[in-house]
Amino acid sequence: MNDKIKAFLKTGKGKLAVACGALLLSWIFLLTQLGGSFSSWFPNEARKEALRKEIKKLEAEQAEQQKKLREMDEVQRKYRGMIENSWQYERDGDPELLLRRAVEITAKETEISLNNLGSVRTSRINDDFYFAELDVSFSAPFENLMHFIAKLQANKPALPWRRITANLSMRPPHQQNTRVVSNTATTAATQTTLMFNGTIRVIAFDGELPPEGKTLARIPQRRGGRK
């Protein structure tokens, strides 16, 4: 019997049978080692439930990541809005030079004689933004004062006020023509004059604009030597 088997193995068919058997054993070994038990190949309720839980877990993680991305997009939108509404160094020039000029021009256009116009002070908010402040004081009729404030607000960029005080003045504004009003009771009366004091404070941006369509990144470069 052994002689017959040995003789068969020496033939072409015998060698082919041995090769096929070895190949089959190799596949069985690989499947048992890498594929786990054969029972895992066939669906059952326990495996289906486990897959459902895994899918729900992945969906929850995806929803959380999408929420974080939306929050980042909202932060970036607000950040860009702050930049757009601020005084931009590259777009609008240096506020330390141009803020005073804007106030002087507006005062001249509204026929106001400035009593005091301080120098521009700056204070750093962070690496990208800083405050620029300017003190203003004058005496003027109420109508001129309102025109002055309105023109400054219409400026691009806008020039908001940090503080404003306005008190009645007992005498006409210095170097201003007194407007005369008349009615049936009086022939001449001076217009109401106000002593005005205020501080303009703008938020200025001198950082580098973040690239469009990308998340915000800290860009350390900035201009000037402000502290």
Backbone as CSV, one residue per row, in Angstrom:
resi,resn,N_x,N_y,N_z,CA_x,CA_y,CA_z,C_x,C_y,C_z
1,MET,0.824,-1.205,0.000,0.000,0.000,0.000,0.862,1.260,0.000
2,ASN,1.878,1.273,0.867,2.786,2.419,0.922,3.552,2.582,-0.369
3,ASP,3.891,1.439,-0.987,4.624,1.512,-2.256,3.770,2.118,-3.348
4,LYS,2.478,1.772,-3.321,1.578,2.337,-4.333,1.436,3.856,-4.151
5,ILE,1.346,4.294,-2.893,1.196,5.737,-2.633,2.449,6.485,-3.072
6,LYS,3.606,5.878,-2.726,4.853,6.526,-3.128,4.968,6.599,-4.639
7,ALA,4.555,5.528,-5.299,4.617,5.509,-6.760,3.664,6.548,-7.337
8,PHE,2.491,6.696,-6.705,1.512,7.687,-7.196,2.027,9.115,-7.019
9,LEU,2.663,9.359,-5.882,3.178,10.704,-5.635,4.276,11.097,-6.600
10,LYS,4.932,10.114,-7.176,5.989,10.427,-8.125,5.441,10.805,-9.488
11,THR,4.203,10.461,-9.714,3.591,10.783,-11.003,3.146,12.240,-11.011
12,GLY,2.787,12.740,-12.198,2.316,14.123,-12.321,1.046,14.370,-11.542
13,LYS,0.101,13.409,-11.578,-1.139,13.576,-10.842,-0.893,13.606,-9.342
14,GLY,0.073,12.768,-8.905,0.386,12.728,-7.481,0.975,14.041,-7.003
15,LYS,1.897,14.577,-7.778,2.490,15.860,-7.401,1.449,16.972,-7.369
16,LEU,0.527,16.956,-8.336,-0.530,17.962,-8.368,-1.433,17.837,-7.151
17,ALA,-1.737,16.605,-6.764,-2.594,16.380,-5.597,-1.927,16.900,-4.323
18,VAL,-0.598,16.647,-4.214,0.129,17.144,-3.036,0.119,18.670,-2.998
19,ALA,0.338,19.300,-4.164,0.352,20.761,-4.223,-1.012,21.340,-3.851
20,CYS,-2.068,20.739,-4.359,-3.423,21.224,-4.040,-3.735,21.048,-2.565
21,GLY,-3.293,19.927,-2.017,-3.532,19.698,-0.593,-2.800,20.714,0.271
22,ALA,-1.536,20.998,-0.112,-0.761,21.975,0.644,-1.391,23.369,0.553
23,LEU,-1.894,23.691,-0.662,-2.541,24.985,-0.841,-3.806,25.090,0.007
24,LEU,-4.583,24.020,0.042,-5.805,24.012,0.841,-5.493,24.178,2.324
25,LEU,-4.462,23.476,2.806,-4.072,23.618,4.209,-3.604,25.042,4.528
26,SER,-2.896,25.654,3.571,-2.430,27.033,3.776,-3.604,27.992,3.901
27,TRP,-4.609,27.835,3.033,-5.788,28.694,3.106,-6.537,28.509,4.426
28,ILE,-6.675,27.287,4.841,-7.364,27.012,6.106,-6.618,27.667,7.274
29,PHE,-5.275,27.559,7.252,-4.475,28.143,8.323,-4.640,29.671,8.358
30,LEU,-4.566,30.284,7.160,-4.700,31.742,7.106,-6.086,32.209,7.547
31,LEU,-7.107,31.504,7.126,-8.459,31.897,7.496,-8.704,31.769,8.982
32,THR,-8.166,30.745,9.588,-8.361,30.571,11.038,-7.541,31.565,11.840
33,GLN,-6.369,31.982,11.328,-5.522,32.908,12.064,-5.950,34.371,11.893
34,LEU,-6.310,34.725,10.662,-6.602,36.126,10.365,-8.091,36.438,10.322
35,GLY,-8.900,35.485,10.067,-10.317,35.748,9.907,-11.148,35.426,11.121
36,GLY,-10.542,34.985,12.197,-11.310,34.643,13.377,-12.056,33.328,13.173
37,SER,-12.989,33.115,13.993,-13.745,31.862,13.904,-14.682,31.913,12.710
38,PHE,-15.007,30.753,12.178,-15.905,30.681,11.029,-17.310,31.178,11.361
39,SER,-17.645,31.123,12.627,-18.981,31.573,13.010,-19.170,33.066,12.787
40,SER,-18.042,33.822,12.802,-18.141,35.268,12.606,-18.431,35.635,11.168
41,TRP,-18.311,34.649,10.252,-18.582,34.931,8.856,-20.073,34.990,8.551
42,PHE,-20.849,34.470,9.415,-22.283,34.372,9.159,-23.027,35.346,10.068
43,PRO,-23.952,36.121,9.509,-24.672,37.111,10.316,-25.586,36.459,11.347
44,ASN,-25.659,37.130,12.498,-26.609,36.726,13.518,-27.070,37.984,14.240
45,GLU,-28.066,37.874,15.095,-28.654,39.032,15.737,-27.661,39.783,16.627
46,ALA,-26.800,39.014,17.306,-25.821,39.660,18.188,-24.857,40.530,17.386
47,ARG,-24.383,39.994,16.255,-23.462,40.776,15.423,-24.165,41.973,14.793
48,LYS,-25.423,41.773,14.376,-26.172,42.886,13.804,-26.341,44.019,14.825
49,GLU,-26.659,43.663,16.063,-26.837,44.669,17.099,-25.531,45.393,17.401
50,ALA,-24.431,44.623,17.411,-23.126,45.242,17.647,-22.777,46.222,16.528
51,LEU,-23.096,45.853,15.281,-22.827,46.744,14.155,-23.701,47.999,14.224
52,ARG,-24.966,47.822,14.644,-25.841,48.985,14.780,-25.285,49.974,15.815
53,LYS,-24.813,49.435,16.950,-24.241,50.291,17.989,-22.992,51.003,17.489
54,GLU,-22.180,50.289,16.728,-20.955,50.897,16.201,-21.285,52.004,15.200
55,ILE,-22.316,51.773,14.373,-22.734,52.787,13.404,-23.256,54.025,14.119
56,LYS,-24.073,53.829,15.161,-24.598,54.957,15.930,-23.476,55.744,16.595
57,LYS,-22.475,55.033,17.100,-21.345,55.692,17.730,-20.590,56.561,16.725
58,LEU,-20.352,55.987,15.533,-19.647,56.751,14.499,-20.465,57.947,14.036
59,GLU,-21.783,57.789,13.933,-22.643,58.904,13.533,-22.617,60.016,14.579
60,ALA,-22.615,59.640,15.871,-22.543,60.649,16.934,-21.217,61.389,16.883
61,GLU,-20.121,60.665,16.646,-18.819,61.316,16.541,-18.777,62.260,15.342
62,GLN,-19.378,61.823,14.231,-19.413,62.682,13.049,-20.215,63.954,13.321
63,ALA,-21.374,63.814,14.006,-22.195,64.978,14.322,-21.438,65.937,15.230
64,GLU,-20.677,65.416,16.191,-19.901,66.261,17.092,-18.814,67.021,16.336
65,GLN,-18.148,66.345,15.400,-17.126,67.009,14.601,-17.738,68.090,13.711
66,GLN,-18.911,67.815,13.141,-19.581,68.816,12.309,-19.985,70.030,13.140
67,LYS,-20.429,69.796,14.391,-20.782,70.894,15.280,-19.558,71.766,15.559
68,LYS,-18.415,71.125,15.832,-17.189,71.875,16.097,-16.765,72.687,14.869
69,LEU,-16.924,72.098,13.681,-16.578,72.825,12.463,-17.476,74.038,12.268
70,ARG,-18.776,73.872,12.558,-19.688,75.020,12.448,-19.318,76.107,13.444
71,GLU,-18.942,75.710,14.663,-18.532,76.693,15.662,-17.272,77.425,15.211
72,MET,-16.325,76.692,14.624,-15.111,77.330,14.118,-15.428,78.293,12.980
73,ASP,-16.370,77.891,12.105,-16.771,78.772,11.006,-17.421,80.045,11.549
74,GLU,-18.224,79.916,12.620,-18.883,81.078,13.208,-17.863,82.018,13.845
75,VAL,-16.872,81.436,14.534,-15.810,82.255,15.131,-15.045,82.999,14.039
76,GLN,-14.754,82.293,12.958,-14.022,82.928,11.866,-14.864,84.030,11.217
77,ARG,-16.179,83.805,11.081,-17.045,84.824,10.501,-17.054,86.083,11.365
78,LYS,-17.173,85.908,12.688,-17.171,87.049,13.597,-15.819,87.760,13.587
79,TYR,-14.742,86.967,13.507,-13.402,87.549,13.478,-13.219,88.413,12.230
80,ARG,-13.682,87.891,11.088,-13.578,88.673,9.859,-14.443,89.932,9.938
81,GLY,-15.626,89.805,10.600,-16.477,90.978,10.773,-15.809,92.039,11.617
82,MET,-15.111,91.626,12.696,-14.379,92.576,13.525,-13.298,93.284,12.714
83,ILE,-12.606,92.526,11.894,-11.556,93.131,11.069,-12.160,94.129,10.092
84,GLU,-13.279,93.742,9.452,-13.900,94.597,8.441,-14.380,95.907,9.049
85,ASN,-14.912,95.863,10.275,-15.468,97.059,10.904,-14.427,97.886,11.657
86,SER,-13.235,97.374,11.794,-12.198,98.099,12.523,-11.432,99.029,11.577
87,TRP,-10.607,99.860,12.181,-9.691,100.704,11.399,-8.516,99.821,10.990
88,GLN,-8.391,99.541,9.706,-7.333,98.659,9.220,-6.107,99.475,8.828
89,TYR,-4.987,99.080,9.394,-3.745,99.808,9.141,-3.426,99.829,7.651
90,GLU,-3.554,98.678,6.986,-3.203,98.600,5.565,-4.208,99.338,4.693
91,ARG,-5.478,99.300,5.042,-6.529,99.890,4.213,-6.748,101.370,4.495
92,ASP,-6.746,101.760,5.786,-7.142,103.104,6.188,-5.987,103.992,6.614
93,GLY,-4.784,103.441,6.713,-3.645,104.236,7.133,-3.413,104.173,8.635
94,ASP,-2.465,104.956,9.096,-2.097,104.974,10.508,-3.044,105.884,11.278
95,PRO,-3.856,105.336,12.221,-4.781,106.190,12.970,-4.092,107.235,13.832
96,GLU,-2.839,107.002,14.220,-2.115,107.989,15.020,-1.906,109.289,14.245
97,LEU,-1.938,109.190,12.911,-1.781,110.383,12.078,-3.111,110.880,11.529
98,LEU,-4.006,109.951,11.171,-5.200,110.326,10.428,-6.420,110.566,11.298
99,LEU,-6.431,110.069,12.541,-7.599,110.264,13.396,-7.792,111.742,13.736
100,ARG,-6.722,112.421,14.097,-6.799,113.868,14.378,-7.268,114.639,13.142
101,ARG,-6.728,114.271,11.996,-7.090,114.978,10.765,-8.582,114.826,10.466
102,ALA,-9.131,113.614,10.692,-10.559,113.380,10.447,-11.422,114.254,11.349
103,VAL,-11.012,114.407,12.613,-11.775,115.243,13.546,-11.670,116.713,13.148
104,GLU,-10.487,117.157,12.779,-10.297,118.554,12.384,-11.130,118.896,11.149
105,ILE,-11.144,118.006,10.172,-11.922,118.257,8.948,-13.414,118.307,9.261
106,THR,-13.879,117.354,10.101,-15.303,117.322,10.462,-15.697,118.574,11.239
107,ALA,-14.840,119.043,12.144,-15.129,120.260,12.905,-15.235,121.467,11.967
108,LYS,-14.363,121.543,11.002,-14.400,122.663,10.049,-15.671,122.606,9.222
109,GLU,-16.077,121.420,8.780,-17.274,121.271,7.956,-18.551,121.622,8.726
110,THR,-18.547,121.433,10.043,-19.737,121.716,10.863,-19.613,123.035,11.614
111,GLU,-18.632,123.868,11.234,-18.444,125.211,11.795,-18.247,125.173,13.309
112,ILE,-17.387,124.293,13.743,-17.052,124.166,15.160,-15.596,124.541,15.365
113,SER,-15.351,125.378,16.370,-13.992,125.756,16.739,-13.562,124.906,17.931
114,LEU,-12.581,124.062,17.733,-12.131,123.137,18.777,-11.356,123.881,19.858
115,ASN,-11.728,123.633,21.116,-10.961,124.183,22.235,-9.714,123.367,22.507
116,ASN,-9.854,122.060,22.380,-8.727,121.168,22.666,-8.866,119.916,21.824
117,LEU,-7.758,119.507,21.260,-7.697,118.254,20.520,-6.394,117.562,20.908
118,GLY,-6.522,116.526,21.747,-5.330,115.888,22.279,-4.595,115.072,21.239
119,SER,-3.535,114.444,21.676,-2.791,113.541,20.799,-3.398,112.143,20.890
120,VAL,-3.206,111.361,19.850,-3.779,110.017,19.794,-2.975,109.077,20.698
121,ARG,-3.696,108.383,21.574,-3.072,107.392,22.453,-3.431,105.990,21.961
122,THR,-2.496,105.081,22.067,-2.765,103.702,21.644,-2.488,102.740,22.792
123,SER,-3.245,101.656,22.829,-3.027,100.596,23.811,-3.354,99.263,23.150
124,ARG,-2.465,98.310,23.316,-2.585,97.024,22.638,-3.654,96.153,23.288
125,ILE,-4.536,95.556,22.461,-5.534,94.590,22.932,-4.958,93.185,22.850
126,ASN,-4.455,92.817,21.677,-3.767,91.539,21.468,-2.794,91.735,20.308
127,ASP,-2.314,90.642,19.742,-1.308,90.761,18.688,-1.859,91.384,17.407
128,ASP,-3.181,91.373,17.229,-3.779,91.889,15.999,-4.497,93.224,16.171
129,PHE,-5.069,93.473,17.349,-5.909,94.653,17.556,-5.330,95.562,18.633
130,TYR,-5.633,96.879,18.505,-5.261,97.839,19.543,-6.254,98.990,19.524
131,PHE,-6.345,99.697,20.645,-7.192,100.878,20.757,-6.403,102.115,20.331
132,ALA,-7.104,103.047,19.656,-6.567,104.384,19.374,-7.590,105.383,19.914
133,GLU,-7.164,106.244,20.854,-8.072,107.163,21.531,-7.640,108.610,21.315
134,LEU,-8.654,109.508,21.284,-8.395,110.925,21.057,-9.412,111.750,21.846
135,ASP,-8.920,112.701,22.684,-9.799,113.575,23.460,-10.174,114.799,22.630
136,VAL,-11.467,115.187,22.716,-11.986,116.326,21.955,-12.816,117.190,22.896
137,SER,-12.659,118.525,22.815,-13.508,119.442,23.604,-13.739,120.710,22.806
138,PHE,-14.951,121.265,22.940,-15.299,122.511,22.266,-16.633,123.012,22.816
139,SER,-16.977,124.246,22.470,-18.289,124.827,22.754,-18.962,125.079,21.419
140,ALA,-20.252,124.697,21.316,-20.948,124.859,20.047,-22.451,124.791,20.263
141,PRO,-23.217,125.387,19.352,-24.668,125.229,19.405,-25.063,123.757,19.273
142,PHE,-26.216,123.443,19.822,-26.687,122.060,19.824,-26.749,121.481,18.416
143,GLU,-27.249,122.258,17.457,-27.387,121.769,16.091,-26.031,121.426,15.485
144,ASN,-25.045,122.286,15.688,-23.704,122.000,15.163,-23.112,120.760,15.808
145,LEU,-23.341,120.614,17.108,-22.834,119.447,17.822,-23.414,118.158,17.244
146,MET,-24.720,118.148,16.991,-25.351,116.954,16.426,-24.812,116.643,15.036
147,HIS,-24.603,117.684,14.231,-24.029,117.467,12.899,-22.608,116.909,13.001
148,PHE,-21.847,117.413,13.943,-20.475,116.956,14.144,-20.450,115.465,14.497
149,ILE,-21.279,115.056,15.459,-21.314,113.642,15.872,-21.798,112.755,14.729
150,ALA,-22.833,113.208,14.000,-23.378,112.409,12.902,-22.355,112.201,11.794
151,LYS,-21.599,113.260,11.475,-20.592,113.135,10.420,-19.480,112.165,10.821
152,LEU,-19.071,112.209,12.092,-18.048,111.277,12.539,-18.548,109.836,12.486
153,GLN,-19.821,109.621,12.842,-20.392,108.282,12.792,-20.486,107.765,11.363
154,ALA,-20.694,108.688,10.407,-20.803,108.290,9.000,-19.441,108.064,8.359
155,ASN,-18.386,108.371,9.095,-17.039,108.193,8.555,-16.773,106.712,8.304
156,LYS,-15.953,106.419,7.321,-15.542,105.041,7.022,-14.036,104.917,7.211
157,PRO,-13.580,104.176,8.229,-14.377,103.454,9.219,-15.022,104.411,10.225
158,ALA,-16.063,103.937,10.919,-16.784,104.762,11.884,-15.864,105.137,13.047
159,LEU,-16.159,106.273,13.655,-15.371,106.762,14.788,-16.265,106.792,16.030
160,PRO,-16.361,105.699,16.763,-17.251,105.644,17.934,-16.668,106.408,19.125
161,TRP,-17.549,106.731,20.071,-17.155,107.476,21.261,-17.067,106.537,22.462
162,ARG,-15.995,106.671,23.222,-15.882,105.929,24.481,-16.649,106.640,25.585
163,ARG,-16.620,107.985,25.581,-17.383,108.762,26.562,-17.759,110.100,25.953
164,ILE,-18.881,110.649,26.417,-19.372,111.950,25.963,-20.008,112.672,27.151
165,THR,-19.675,113.952,27.328,-20.377,114.812,28.283,-20.687,116.126,27.588
166,ALA,-21.890,116.634,27.830,-22.299,117.904,27.218,-23.090,118.688,28.252
167,ASN,-22.603,119.888,28.600,-23.253,120.734,29.603,-23.627,122.074,28.989
168,LEU,-24.672,122.669,29.512,-25.104,123.981,29.032,-24.048,125.039,29.331
169,SER,-23.818,125.890,28.353,-22.885,126.995,28.518,-23.685,128.290,28.668
170,MET,-23.229,129.168,29.546,-23.944,130.430,29.811,-23.540,131.534,28.846
171,ARG,-22.574,131.256,27.977,-22.168,132.294,27.031,-21.970,131.670,25.661
172,PRO,-21.989,132.475,24.605,-21.854,131.938,23.245,-20.503,131.270,23.065
173,PRO,-20.415,130.283,22.174,-19.140,129.617,21.915,-18.090,130.573,21.398
174,HIS,-16.860,130.308,21.748,-15.730,131.155,21.376,-15.551,131.198,19.864
175,GLN,-15.439,132.419,19.344,-15.165,132.644,17.923,-16.225,132.020,17.028
176,GLN,-17.472,132.026,17.478,-18.559,131.529,16.634,-19.608,132.613,16.501
177,ASN,-20.205,132.726,15.340,-21.293,133.667,15.136,-22.521,133.189,15.882
178,THR,-23.174,134.091,16.605,-24.369,133.734,17.358,-25.572,133.781,16.432
179,ARG,-26.302,132.686,16.370,-27.483,132.633,15.542,-28.639,133.300,16.272
180,VAL,-29.377,134.167,15.594,-30.472,134.908,16.197,-31.786,134.298,15.756
181,VAL,-32.672,134.052,16.708,-34.004,133.539,16.403,-35.012,134.565,16.881
182,SER,-36.145,134.658,16.244,-37.151,135.642,16.618,-38.517,135.003,16.661
183,ASN,-39.341,135.500,17.536,-40.742,135.120,17.588,-41.527,136.310,18.124
184,THR,-42.789,136.091,18.428,-43.630,137.210,18.868,-43.269,137.698,20.248
185,ALA,-42.571,136.882,21.034,-42.269,137.266,22.415,-40.940,137.969,22.533
186,THR,-39.925,137.515,21.751,-38.593,138.098,21.869,-38.093,138.479,20.498
187,THR,-37.248,139.467,20.449,-36.676,139.900,19.177,-35.307,139.297,18.933
188,ALA,-34.603,138.916,19.980,-33.266,138.335,19.799,-32.950,137.450,20.992
189,ALA,-32.486,136.274,20.689,-32.074,135.342,21.752,-30.983,134.460,21.206
190,THR,-29.990,134.227,21.969,-28.891,133.366,21.523,-29.323,131.910,21.554
191,GLN,-28.788,131.158,20.615,-29.103,129.736,20.542,-28.433,128.995,21.689
192,THR,-29.038,127.896,22.142,-28.489,127.102,23.231,-27.100,126.593,22.868
193,THR,-26.123,126.857,23.737,-24.743,126.466,23.502,-24.325,125.415,24.526
194,LEU,-23.579,124.430,24.062,-23.158,123.328,24.916,-21.642,123.266,25.013
195,MET,-21.172,122.976,26.227,-19.752,122.658,26.428,-19.603,121.144,26.257
196,PHE,-18.857,120.744,25.261,-18.753,119.324,24.908,-17.359,118.794,25.224
197,ASN,-17.313,117.623,25.857,-16.061,116.891,26.076,-16.303,115.428,25.742
198,GLY,-15.404,114.849,25.006,-15.579,113.447,24.644,-14.257,112.792,24.283
199,THR,-14.286,111.466,24.236,-13.113,110.690,23.839,-13.518,109.710,22.745
200,ILE,-12.919,109.869,21.589,-13.125,108.919,20.494,-12.206,107.717,20.727
201,ARG,-12.767,106.532,20.557,-11.929,105.336,20.680,-12.278,104.369,19.550
202,VAL,-11.315,104.117,18.685,-11.512,103.171,17.593,-10.683,101.917,17.865
203,ILE,-11.177,100.799,17.355,-10.419,99.548,17.391,-9.675,99.436,16.066
204,ALA,-8.375,99.371,16.140,-7.540,99.307,14.938,-6.936,97.916,14.791
205,PHE,-6.795,97.497,13.539,-6.251,96.174,13.216,-4.971,96.356,12.418
206,ASP,-3.874,95.777,12.907,-2.615,95.855,12.163,-1.984,94.472,12.009
207,GLY,-2.798,93.434,12.128,-2.301,92.072,11.904,-2.337,91.725,10.428
208,GLU,-2.301,90.427,10.145,-2.346,89.962,8.763,-3.660,89.234,8.543
209,LEU,-4.353,89.566,7.458,-5.658,88.982,7.193,-5.550,87.473,7.019
210,PRO,-6.454,86.694,7.655,-6.436,85.247,7.456,-6.856,84.912,6.037
211,PRO,-6.315,83.863,5.433,-6.687,83.507,4.061,-8.139,83.093,3.976
212,GLU,-8.774,83.428,2.859,-10.181,83.090,2.662,-10.358,81.581,2.610
213,GLY,-11.447,81.109,3.234,-11.800,79.695,3.155,-10.971,78.784,4.015
214,LYS,-10.112,79.333,4.891,-9.286,78.504,5.748,-9.544,78.853,7.197
215,THR,-9.270,77.899,8.075,-9.475,78.140,9.492,-8.465,79.150,9.993
216,LEU,-8.813,79.811,11.099,-7.951,80.846,11.642,-6.664,80.250,12.170
217,ALA,-5.603,80.967,12.000,-4.306,80.539,12.535,-3.609,81.754,13.120
218,ARG,-2.836,81.530,14.123,-2.119,82.643,14.747,-0.986,83.074,13.846
219,ILE,-1.029,84.335,13.398,-0.002,84.888,12.527,0.748,85.933,13.327
220,PRO,1.977,85.671,13.749,2.650,86.556,14.690,3.060,87.899,14.120
221,GLN,3.132,88.031,12.784,3.637,89.263,12.198,2.717,90.436,12.505
222,ARG,3.256,91.590,12.864,2.490,92.818,13.004,3.382,94.008,12.715
223,ARG,2.757,95.130,12.419,3.514,96.316,12.023,3.634,97.277,13.190
224,GLY,4.594,98.151,13.069,4.737,99.194,14.092,5.323,98.658,15.371
225,GLY,5.490,99.550,16.333,6.079,99.156,17.614,5.148,99.419,18.771
226,ARG,3.822,99.304,18.564,2.864,99.649,19.613,2.880,98.626,20.718
227,LYS,2.647,99.068,21.912,2.634,98.194,23.076,1.298,98.306,23.774
